[in-house]
Amino acid sequence: MTTEEFNLDNWLDGIQRTERSVTLYARPDLLADIDELEAQQRQAATIPEEDRAAGESTGGKLQEKIDSLYIALDASKLVFRVSFLDDEEQNAIESQVKTDLKAEADKAAADARREARDKCKRLEITTANDINTIARQMANAAADKVIEREVSVRTIAAAVVSPKLSVEQVRKLYTKVGDAQISLLSMAYSRASNEAPQVTVPKSLKPSQTDETGTSS
């Protein structure tokens, strides 16, 4: 294609936002059962063959149970596709959260200031400047925590492309699967936002190049 034939506007119109995928599991509770069975396997392996009771499992049946649990765990998986938000979208979320959660953030800050004063009393910190500094730091941290958590929830809800999640569904995910799996969604968002695509074209699919002697390479 020549420069004249190339239409930059068409190319720009065809750009899609980067997406990354991540797998979450609905039955991570099965990992505890797997841990117990694997512990039984290790214990069984320490018993000499001649000391085992007739018909006692040598580990094969335990492995079957472990395998079935891994199959059940795998069956509970769901793949999420995550994109990123531009600055305007992210700023809009943060601004709305600060408005919606102002009362909650103020209460968290007030509670933290009271806790700070109690802490200073326990530690026998009596200088007014020191008390005020500690109270201010703890109040800011408490208010920020309220805001940051909700911003994270709403950002994930907006960034997950498939399957679509409401804000309430993301909150439910937090309570059900915990921060460890939620962090996978956050990392996928970060990768979609910050990592440039790394594209490796198989050599067999690359167009052949002809050197000056006319030999294809």
Beta strands, then each sheet from edge to edge (+ up, - down):
strand 1: 20-25
strand 2: 77-82
strand 3: 160-162
sheet 1: 1+ 2- 3+
end
